[in-house]
Amino acid sequence: MRYFLGIVLPFLIFSVCQAEIVTVTVNSAEVLTDASKLGTFVVLEAPKFYPLSVKGERDDYYQVRDYLGRKGWVEKSLVGDTKGVVIEVYRANIRKGPGTDHPIVFRALRGVAFKVLREKDGWLEVQHESGKTGWVSRPLTWGQ
């Protein structure tokens, strides 16, 4: 039994830690309290590129959680596998290149979502829905 747990347990932990992330692919997606239109409330209006962690699914909906722990249901047709992140700290510097030696292009506040274009040495090249691009340090974000 101990041998069995030693082999199976790491796989179970890995699968729990590797939750699927989906990203909003439309201008705005409603995350609802239930997987139906009747009697539900909007938990969150998620902007384009906003990442959501999938916890389950029912019919045409995913059960999701965001970086703040808010839970709800989103229509599968409104999300996809595009890589996206949200700023998790109060304010993050978005730089011209991957590193603190590059100048700041703009700043983004907590909750701002970005599409991830590529990753290099712990830095993410990101694009806002407005079209602005730059680089942000990976530890300042949640998602992808």
HELIX and SHEET records of a PDB file:
HELIX    1   1 ARG A    2  CYS A   17  1                                  16    
HELIX    2   2 LYS A   76  LEU A   78  5                                   3    
HELIX    3   3 ARG A  138  LEU A  140  5                                   3    
SHEET    1   A 5 LYS A  71  GLU A  75  0                                        
SHEET    2   A 5 TYR A  61  ARG A  65 -1                                        
SHEET    3   A 5 PRO A  51  ARG A  58 -1                                        
SHEET    4   A 5 ILE A  21  VAL A  24 -1                                        
SHEET    5   A 5 VAL A  79  GLY A  80 -1                                        
SHEET    1   B 2 SER A  28  LEU A  32  0                                        
SHEET    2   B 2 VAL A  42  PRO A  47 -1                                        
SHEET    1   C 5 THR A 133  SER A 137  0                                        
SHEET    2   C 5 TRP A 123  GLN A 127 -1                                        
SHEET    3   C 5 ALA A 113  LYS A 120 -1                                        
SHEET    4   C 5 GLY A  84  ILE A  87 -1                                        
SHEET    5   C 5 THR A 141  GLY A 143 -1                                        
SHEET    1   D 2 ARG A  91  ARG A  95  0                                        
SHEET    2   D 2 ILE A 104  LEU A 109 -1                                        
END                                                                             
